[in-house]
Structures are given as C-alpha cells and as structure tokens.
Amino acid sequence: MKKLYEKNEVNFALVWIAIYVVVMNIALQFCGGFDDLASKTVGQLLVPVLCIVALAAAATVWIVRNGLAEKFGLCSFKGNGKAFSWFIPLIVLSCINLVNGVGLTAPLAVTLLMMVNKAIAGYVEEVIFRGFLFRGMAKNNLRSAIIVSAVTFGAGHIVNLANTEDILGVLLQVCYAIAIGFLYTIIVYKGGSLWPCVTSHMFINGSSVFALEKGAFTALVAAVFGHAAPELVQACSAVLLMVIAGGYAWWLWKKA
C-alpha cells in the first residue's frame, strides 16, 4: 500500500474505495441485507461487523504507522469555534433522523451489533472520502477535490440497492448524502480535522438503528400536506437534510 500511495495518491484512494465496497457487499450477503432487522440473528450480523472493524483498524494503523495522521485529519480541530457556529447546525443535522423519536424494533443484541456496524462504517467512509480521496486530489485542484469527494461519497450509496427493496429511499439517500458530503468536505478543508465529521457521521449512522418511521415528524408532514405517505415523509426529510447541509456549507465557505 505504501508504494501505491507514494506513486499516486488518487489511485490509492480509489483502491480503498473499491476494497470497501466489495468487502462490505460480500459481507452483507451473509446476513441477507439490512432490511427487516427484527428477523436477523447475532450470528448473521457478526460477519459484516468483523469486516468493518477490520477495515477501520487497517486504515487507522496504516495512517499512524506512516506518520500521516495530521495530513488525513486524525488530529485536533484547528478552526475557530465561533466561525463554525460552534457546530450547532451540524448537531441539528446529525439528529434529523430522530425526529420521529427512538425505539427498539429488534432484539437488543442484534440492534447493538447493527449500530456498531453502521457507526464504524461512518468512520471508514470519512477516512476514505475526506481523508484519502480529498487530500489526494486537493494538492492539484481544490475545487475538483471537493466536488469529487462529495459526489462519489453520495453516489456510492447507490450500492444499497443491492440490499433493499426501497428504491426511492436509496435514491433520496444518494441526494442528501451528496449534500452532506459537500458539507463534511468543507469542514475538513476549513478545520483541518476529520473528527467533527467522523462524530457526526457515526452518530447519524448508529442512531438510525433506533429511529422510528412514524412519530412527530410524520404527524407534521400530515398536517402540512393533508397526508403522510411514507414516500412523502422520506422526501421531506431528505429536503430538510439538504437545506441544512447546503446552508451550513455555504456559511463555512464564506465565513470560516
């Protein structure tokens, strides 16, 4: 890996993206995807959990051993808290998926394993997209680095179609993931650290396991539109995420 990195940092990042996508999709086949969590067993979820933990450990050890923690953002935050509005918009964004409340819809052990899997996946994705890919491209063209890091991160979620029948949900996920990708990339560029994005991404992913599909937000959508079909609720949630992410990204680009 060191030779590949020294030869071409962008290719190094692309190899990591390919490894991540292939390994996790193969692992998901062992548990039949993530739909219907209540029907899963601890044994089914162990494979994807072990795979994502191995990827996270491998990436982190490689970065630290090669003295690249500072370059790839595994370091303290260097931005001004006031300019970053003390991350209040980021905190709000991170909690959007909990607007309908929280609950336990599967056995506790299964739920916790899924939470661990999704949370660590958030860490790995930040290291790959905002660390390896963004830094590899930024030294030549910052604008392209920001765009490619965000778009590839969002578009990468299209692979979830292989593990669910919720086509609209995945397409909306791609759209708001691109918007969040832009925000995260700008945070890393302006603040020099991955940790704010890692914390947000891990919380969004991990807490989604406890998020309820119906609740206060569904009731609000019904009050505004006269009905609350699942597709409408999904669309409203996606738009809200994109507005917050886009607005905050613009603020940071101009003010931070």
N, C-alpha and C positions, 0 to 999 in steps of 0.2 A: 504493500500500500504506500510506503514512503516514497519509493521510486516513481510510482504513478503520480503521486501528489507533486513531487518536485518537477516532473515532466510537464504536467498540465493539470492545474487545479480544478478547472471546469470539468474535465473528463473524470477526475477523481470524484467530484460531487455527483456526477451522473451515474457512476458505478455504484455509489452508495444508495442513490435513489432506486436504481434497478434492484439492488440486493434487498432493500427494504420492502419494495412492492412484491417481489417474487416470494420472499420468505414468509411474509405475513399472509399472503393469499393462499399459499400452500398450507400454512398453519391453520387458517380459517376453515379449510376443507375438513379438518379433523373434528371440528365442532359444528359443522353444518351451517356456518354463518352466525350472525349475531341476532337474527330475528327470533322472537319468541323465547326470551331469556329464561322464562319460568320453566321451560322444558329441558333446559340444559343441566348437565351434571358437572361436578367439580372435575372429574376426570377429563371431560370434553374440553374444558377451558384451560387445563394445565399446559397443553402444547402451545397455544398462542401466547400465553403469559410467559412461559420459559423462553420462547423465541424473542419476544420484545425485550425482555430483561437482558438476554444475551447481546442483542444489537446495541442496546443502550450502554452496556458495560464495555463492549468492544470499542464503540466510538469514543467514549469518555477516556478510557485507558490510552487509546492511541493519541488523542489530543494532548493529554497531560504528559505522557512519556516523551512526546516530541516538542514540548515546550510551547504549545500553540494555544493555550487557554485564553490568553489575552486577545489574540487575533480572532479567535472564533467566539468571543463573547462570554466565556465561562469565567467571568471576572466581576468585580463590583461595578455598580451603575455609576456612570460619570456625568449624567445630565443634571440639570438644575430642577429640583422638585417643583418649584413654582411654575417654571416654564412648561413643565409636563402636567400642570394642574394636579399635582400630587397623585396622578394616575386614577383620579376619580372616574373619568369616562371609561377607562379600561376595566375598572372594577365593575361598573354598571354593565358593560358589555359582557363580562365574564359570567354575570348572573342571569342573563336573559333567558337561558334555557330552564330556569327555575321559576318562571313567572306563574306557572300553574300549580306550584307547590311541589313538595317532595313526598316520596313514599317508597315502600318496599314491595316490588311486584314479583320477586323471585326469592328463593331461599337465600339466607344471609351469606353463606359461604360462596355461593355462585355469584351473588351481587358484588361481593368484595373482590373476587378474582377478576370480574369484568371491569370493575373500577380501576384496579391496578393495571390491567392490560391497556385500557384506554388512556389513563393518565401518563403512563410511561411512553406510550406511542406519541403523545403530545411533546414530550421531551425529545424523543428521537427526531421527530419532524422538525423541531426548531433547530437542532444541531445540524441537520442535513440542509434544510432550505435557507435558514437565516444565518447559519454558520458556514458550512462548506460551499454551497452554491452562491450565496450572495457575496461572500468575501472573495471567492474565486473570480467572479465577474466584475466586482466593483473597482478593482485596480485598473481596469481598462475602460469601462464605461458604466458610470454610476446609474444613469437613467435605465439602461438596459438591465442592469443587475437588479434594480428594484422591481421592474416590470416582470422579468422572467422569474424571479424568486416568488413573487406573489401569484402569478398566473399558473406556474407549474404546481405550486402548492395547492391551489384551489382545484385546478383541473385534475390533479392526482386523485381527488376524492371520487372521480367517476368510476374507479375500480370497485367501489362499494356496490355497484350494480350487480356484481357477481355474487353478492352475499345477501341480497334483499330483493323483495318484490316491490318496494316503494320507490318507483322510478321518479315520481315528482319530488319526493323528499330528497333523493340523491342529487337531482339537478339543481334544486334550490340550495342544497348544501354546497355544491360547486360554486354557485354565485356568491354566497356570503363568505365562503372560505377565501375566495379571491380578494374580497374587500378587506377581510381580516388580515390576509397575507400582506396586503399593502401597508396596513397599519403596523403590524409587527415588524416589517422590514424597516420602516421609517423609525420606529422606536429603537431598533438595534443600531441603525446608522447614526441617529442623533445622540443616543445614550451610551453607545459602546458596549452594551451588555445584553446577553440573551435572557438573563434571569427574569425581568418583568414579563417578557413574552412566554417564557417557559412556565412561570407561575400561572399566568392567565390561561394558557393552552391546556396545561394539566388539569386545572380546575374545571374548565369548560368540559373537557372530555370525561373526567372522572365523575363529576356531578351529574352528567347527563344520564347516568345509570339510575339515578334516583328521581329524575324529573318525571312528573306526571303529565299525561297527554291532555287531560281536561282539568279545568280549575278556573282561577280568577281571570287569566288572560283569555281563555275560551269564552267566558261569560262577557268580557268586554267586547270581543270581536262580534259576538251575537248581538249585543246592544247597539253597536255601531252599524252593522250591516244587516241586521234582522235575522241572521242565521249564523251558524258557526260550523260549517262543514270542515272536516279535517284538512282538506286541501287549502281552504281559505285561512285557517289558523296557521298552517305551515308558511303560507305566502306572507302573511302579516308579520310573523316572527322573523322571516328572512329579510324583509324590507327594513324592519327595525334594526336588525343587526348591521345591515349595510349602511344605513343612515348614521348610526353611532360610529361605526368604524371609519367611514368616509369623512365625517365631520371632524373626528379627532385626528385623523391622519393629516388633514388639511391644516389644522391648528398647529400640530407639531412641525410640519414642514415650514410654516410661516413664522412661528414664534420661538421654537426651541433652538 
